[in-house]
Amino acid sequence: MPTTATKAKPAKKRSAPSASAAAKKARRGTGETLPAWGDLKTPPPSKLAKRASRAKAGAKKATHEAAAKVRRSRPLDVVPSLRFGLATMIGCLVITLFLSHAYATRALLDDLQEARRLNEQLHLTHQRLQGDVDRMVRPSTVLSQAARLGLEEGVAYGPTIRLAD
């Protein structure tokens, strides 16, 4: 079987597009695709080696800085469970204080209502006793008691006072 080789056609040189064609193309978009990953340039191996050594040095520095930070950090930052425990205890203390304040306020309100009820009862008792005293000292009662004791009722209690006109 004979094989025929096909000749590759030489690439045609393009001429610059006209202004109107360039404007149309700009409005429509170019229609060309984005470059693939294979089209991207890779750095030479020497640059890759430099990057790896820099990364290793950065990791070593980060480890050293983390160790230094742990040495100079506060105890509550080193032990997060201790910080959480203290925060929980403070939260419980605040809630306990709030609830005890609420119950103390309620008890004080109950005592105040009881004192008002007692005050009203004492006022009613005072008014009842004052009414009894008023009935005992009213003029009709006093005159009848005086008559029983033998006192006589007189017309004139003193001289008549006349005003000059």
MODELLER restraints for C-alpha pairs under 7 A, 6 or more apart:
rsr = mdl.restraints
at = mdl.atoms
rsr.add(forms.Gaussian(group=physical.xy_distance, feature=features.Distance(at['CA:70:A'], at['CA:78:A']), mean=6.86, stdev=0.5))
rsr.add(forms.Gaussian(group=physical.xy_distance, feature=features.Distance(at['CA:76:A'], at['CA:82:A']), mean=6.32, stdev=0.5))
rsr.add(forms.Gaussian(group=physical.xy_distance, feature=features.Distance(at['CA:76:A'], at['CA:83:A']), mean=5.31, stdev=0.5))
